[in-house]
Amino acid sequence: MWNRRAACLGVAVVFAWIAASWPAIACGQATDAFVGTWSLTVTPDDATKGDGGKAFHEAIVFEDAQLMAENYAFYGFNPGAYTIPEDDATRFSATMTNHRQGTLAWTGQLSSGKLSGQLVWTRQNGAVWRYTFTGSKK
């Protein structure tokens, strides 16, 4: 009796997985390698340092086609949509805005399991702070 229930449950799980995966499989979509939480080291360029920018650690989350940045959420930046070019699934770009703080433009790429890229913060006062970042998935 127990084996029959376990077998039925196993079959149900397999069918559920196939049903959930079918749209991506049928359309030839690749798995989004960015999904998840990434731990980054963010470093300002020299001009940004001179204007008061500092290096910091950031946790970003890619989920449901949205990018969320933990530290910038504190400043009131909402998650922003991220895009992956059809011809290069190793790159992404995203924009986050806050009417009081300005705009964050993220661009990055995956290589050997590491994420690296650029962050440009165009502040509300017109100042542009530029950073580079590197990190890995948590």
Residue pairs with C-beta under 8 A, 6 or more apart in sequence:
23 29
24 31
30 89
32 62
32 84
32 89
33 89
33 90
33 110
34 62
34 82
34 84
34 92
34 110
34 115
35 62
35 63
36 61
36 62
36 63
36 137
36 138
37 59
37 60
37 61
37 137
37 138
38 59
38 60
38 61
38 62
38 115
38 135
38 136
38 137
38 138
39 57
39 58
39 59
39 135
39 136
39 137
39 138
40 57
40 58
40 59
40 60
40 115
40 133
40 134
40 135
41 55
41 57
41 133
41 134
41 135
42 55
42 56
42 57
42 58
42 119
42 131
42 132
42 133
43 55
43 131
43 132
43 133
44 53
44 54
44 55
44 129
44 130
44 131
45 130
45 131
45 132
47 130
48 129
48 130
48 131
51 127
51 129
53 129
53 131
56 71
58 69
58 70
58 71
58 72
58 133
58 135
59 69
59 70
59 71
59 138
60 67
60 68
60 69
60 70
60 106
61 67
61 68
61 70
62 82
62 92
65 81
65 82
66 79
66 80
66 81
66 82
67 79
67 80
67 81
67 82
67 92
67 94
67 96
67 106
68 79
69 77
69 96
69 104
69 106
72 96
72 104
75 98
75 101
76 98
76 100
76 101
77 96
77 97
77 98
77 101
77 104
78 96
78 97
78 98
79 96
80 94
80 95
80 96
80 97
80 104
80 106
81 94
81 95
82 92
82 93
82 94
82 106
83 92
83 93
83 94
84 91
84 92
85 91
90 109
90 110
90 111
91 107
91 108
91 109
91 110
92 106
92 107
92 108
92 109
92 117
93 105
93 106
93 107
93 108
94 105
94 106
95 103
95 104
95 105
95 106
96 103
96 104
96 106
97 103
97 104
99 124
100 124
101 123
101 124
102 121
102 122
102 123
102 124
103 121
103 122
104 119
104 120
104 121
105 119
105 120
105 122
106 117
106 118
106 119
107 117
107 118
108 115
108 116
108 117
108 118
108 133
109 115
109 116
109 117
113 136
113 137
114 134
114 135
114 136
115 133
115 134
115 135
115 136
115 137
116 132
116 133
116 134
116 135
117 132
117 133
118 130
118 131
118 132
118 133
119 130
119 131
119 132
119 133
120 128
120 129
120 130
120 131
121 128
121 129
121 130
121 131
122 128
123 129
